[in-house]
Amino acid sequence: MKRITAILTLTVLLVSSCKKEESAICEAPIEFPTYLPLQVGNSWVYQGYKVDSLGNETLMQGSDSLYIASDTVINGNTYAVFKGRFSPFYSAPDTNSILFMSRDSSGYLVDVSGEVMFTLQSFTDTLEYGIDYNGLDTGFTWHRIMDPISQLISVPAGTFEAYDCPTFFKFYFQAPPPNPRVNHRFYAKDIGIILASYSFASAQGTYFEKRLITMNLVTP
């Protein structure tokens, strides 16, 4: 009887061990699409355009750029360190200033403060929001949410299928229309930001765009 019990116990242990091994083999890490390649040495150059309310475009002087100068570890997480000049989204006195730091967190592109810059994991949640106060009153509120529909976007660097992560601004003071306004930021798979738009509170129907003209991406 003891012999039979021992055999049965051994059989159960072997089956259990096999199931654990099969589970370990099946549970491969999830790979998320890359919409902002974070390898050190990657760089992007953008041309600025001014677009009036009638759709007329004016080429702006100079160009802006982003490049990944290095990476750094903060609280156990590795961030890509972006430098360059990408005004007015990030103000920097020169191209050697740090603009922002970013990492991929399970398909969420986040900066060092935890702000979500982009994701394809949620199209219904508000990713970020904020309030700007004008004295004691609310100047404007803003929120960011992904657009679930991809678009074909043409820029000097080419035509890409891209997803928009727009930011909506609602003004609570007398401001020219439209109100609310939308700043767009389009990301293309394996490329990064290909187009970003912005406007100023005092501008009526006029907005500005940064369009990708060239990039240099390091092979992972």
N, C-alpha and C positions, 0 to 999 in steps of 0.2 A: 504493500500500500504506500509506504514511504517512497519507494522507487517510482511509482506511478505519479505521485504528487510532485516529486522533484522534476520529472520529465515535463509535466504540465506547466510547472512554474517556469522552466527554462524556455518552453515554447512561447509562453506569454511574453517573456522578456525579449525574445528575439523578434517577435512580431511588433512589439512596441518600439523597439530600436529601429526596425526597418521603416515604420511609419514616420518616425522622427526624421530619419535621413531623407525620405522622400519629400517631406514637408520642407526641409532645409533647401533641397534642390529646387523645388517649385517656387519658393518665395524669393525670386530674383528682385534686386532693387529696382524701383520704378525710375525710369528715365523720362524727364520732362523736356519738351522742345525748348531750344535756346533762342530767345528773342533779343538778347543782348549779350554777345560773346564776351566773356570776362577774362580772356587771356592777356597777360602782360604783353605790351607791345602793340595791341590793337589800336587803331586810330581812325577817325572819321573827320571829314572836312565838309563844311556846309556853306552855301551861298544864301544871303538874305534877300528877300523881296518885300516890297510894300505893295499892298493891293487895296485899291480904293473901293467905294461902294458900288461902282459900275463894273468892277472886275478888271480895271486897268492895272497892269503891273509895272513897277519901277524897280530896276536892279539896284541894290544897295552896294555901297562901296565896301571893299574888304570881305573877309570871310571869317567864319568861326570854326573852332575845332574842338574835338574831344580826343583824349588818348589815355590809355591805361599805363600809368607810370610804374606801378608796383602793386603788390598786395600787402595786406597787413592783417594781423589776428587781433580781434577784439572780443573779449568774453568767450573765447573758445571758437569763434566763428571767423572764417577767412573772407575778407572783403577786397574787391578790386578797387584801387585808388585811381579815380578819374581826375585828370588835370586838363587845362586848356582854357578856352573862352567860349561860353555858350550863353551869353547875355540875351535877354534879361532874366532868364531862368536861374542862372547862377552868376553872381557878381564876383569878379576876380580882377585884381590889379594887373596881372600878367599871366602868361600861359604856363607858368610854373606853379601857380596856386592850385591847391586842391579844391575841386568843385563839389564833388560828392564821393561817397564810397558805397559800393553796392555788392550784394551777393544773391545767389539763388537759394531760396528756402522752400523746398518741396514744391517748386513750380510758381512760387511767388517771388518776384524781383523786389527786394527791399533795400532801403538805404540803412545807414548806421543808426538812425533814430527809430527804425522799425517801420517807416512809412512805406506803403506799398506803391511801387512805381508801375507795375504791370503784372498781369497774371491771366492765364487761360483757365484757371481752376474755378473762377466764379464770375458770372455775368449778371448776377442779381444783387449782390451785396455792395453796399457803399464802401469803397476801399479806404478812403480818407475823407475828412471834412474839417472845416475850421470856420472861425468867426474873426473878422477884423473890426476893431472898435474905432470909431471916429469920435474921439473925446469920450463922452458917456454913452453915446448911441452906437448902434451897430452900423459900421460902414458898408460891409458886404459879408455874405457868407459864401462858402465854396464847398463843393464836394466832387469826388472822383469816382467814376464807375465805368467798367469796361463796356465797350460796344461789342455785342456778340457776333456781328456780321463783318467778315473780312472784306476788304476793298482792294482793287487794283490801283496803286498809286504810282504815278509817273513823276520822277525827279531826274535831274541831270545824270545821276549814276545809273538810271535804268527804270524799268517798270517792275514793281514788286507787289505780291499779295501781302497785305499788312493788316494788323489789328490796331484799332484806335483805343487809347486810354485817355478819354477827354476829361477835362476839369471844367465844371460849370460854376460861374460866378453870378450871384444875384446882388444887385446894388440896392441900398436902402436910402440913398440920397439922390438928388437930381442929377442924372447922368444921361448923356445922349443914348438913343437906342443903338443896338438891341439890348434888352435886359430881360432875362439873363444873357450872358455871353459865354462862349465856349472856347477854351484853348484845347487844341488837338495835339496829340502826339502819337504818331504811327510807328509801329515796330514791325519789322519784317524778319521772318525766321532765318536764323544764322547770320543776320546782317546787323541788326540793331535799329536805332532810331533813324528813320529815313526822312521824316518830315515832322516839324513842330511849328505850331502857330500860336500867336499871342496878339493881344490888343491892349490899349490903354484906356482908362476910364473916361478920359476927355475926348477920345477919338470916336467920331460918328461914322460907323460903317467901314472904317479903315482898319485893316489888320496887317500883320507881318508874318512871314513864313521863313523858316530855315529849311532848305532842301539839300539833301545829300548830293555832293558832287563827286566824291571819291572816298574810298576807304582802303585800309590795309589791315587785313585780318590774319592773325597768326594761326596756323594749323594746330589744333589741340594735341 
